[in-house]
Amino acid sequence: MIVPLLLILLGQNPSETPIPPKSTANAAQTRGNVALGPALTEFRGLAVRRVEQRWSDGTLRRAYYVRADIQGPEIEHGPDLRWHENLELAYRRTWVLGKQTGRSEEFWPTAFTKSAGEYVDDDRTDIWIGWHDDGTPAVECEYKDGLRQGVERRWYVSGRAHSECGYQAGLRQGRFVQWVVSGQPVLEESYAAGVLDGAYCAYDEQGKPKNAGLYRQGKEEGLWKRTEPDGSRVEENFVAGILEGPRVIFAPEGHRYQSGSYRAGKADGVHETFFPDGKLYQSMTYASGEVSGSWSQHTAAGKLEIEGTMKLGKREGPWRYYKPDGSLEEQWSGVYRDDKKVGPLEGAR
């Protein structure tokens, strides 16, 4: 049932975990036009030399260290600083034998911190925080062995929650929720090992559910309710992601417009279309996705207008077309073969 599933989802609010503090701007001493201090000659017991790269105007672009005790390709080993073209610091990190290790910071051209956290042998570890270019928090997530672990939280510049998502070994796990700036939910999902599994609900601009149902191992399962862009609503059933069972379409005005059943993803059995007042308009029979069997059409007043039999989507056998007074329309009534009229109704069975 959809309603119990929605009760699980509706009203989910951002967690009450404190938001990280706003980042501070870098000091003027870190700008690329400030002279560097004396170069290191040794780092962690190994001889190193400093390499400097500059922008076309001579200001610093990068200053980093490489091993000085070996020949061949450079192996980064020691502090690494990089600057934006506007002189603001861009990166501050440390390399150990060619791998990022220790504190790592990236900065916006506005001088505010963009992201910060710890590396161990090129893998992110522990808590990492990201900020918007004005210093307001943007994202917080824990890492283990380079993979996201725990709840990742994101925020808009305004400080309002943007989304929350659980992770395990780098894969989405548990609840994912996303909100618009106003605080209304826009999407709620459930995951298991990175695959959609559990209740799902997408919302419209007014915060009302527009697409809701259940996933099992990445595939739709059971009853789903959808609202299409034109305002029509669909209620349909799935088994392992394939349409199975009744499917009903409601017009934007609210009345039932179409109904029918599916088997293994294909239309099967009687499918009907209705007038706004609920009276039958068309009835047709499907077999394995093809219109094959009885077919009829009625007027808004409820009078039979057309009746016949279809075979693989084409008229076959006797077809009767009726005038408003109930008499036969001779021009169209007759016996059909392969969707073409081949004779009159006389003697037809």
Buried (B, 14 or more C-beta within 10 A) or exposed (E): EBEEBBEBBBEBEBEEEEEBEBBEBBEEEBBBEEEEEEEBEEBEEBEBBBBEEEBEEEBBBBBBBBBBEEEEEEBBBBBBBBBBEEBBBBBBBBBBEBBBBEEBBBBBBBBBBBBBBBBBEEBBBEBBBBBBBEBBBBBBBBBBEBBBBBBBBBBBBEEEBBBBBBBBEBBBBBBBBBBBEEEEBBBBBBBBEBBBBBBBBBBEEEBEBBBBBBBBEBBBBBBBBBBEEEEBBBBBBBBEBBBBBBBBBBBEEEEBBBBBBBBEEBBBEBBBBBBEEEEBBBBBBBBEBBBBBEBBBBBEEEEBBBBBBBBEEBBBEBBBBBEEEEEEEEEEBBBBEEEEBEEEBEEBE
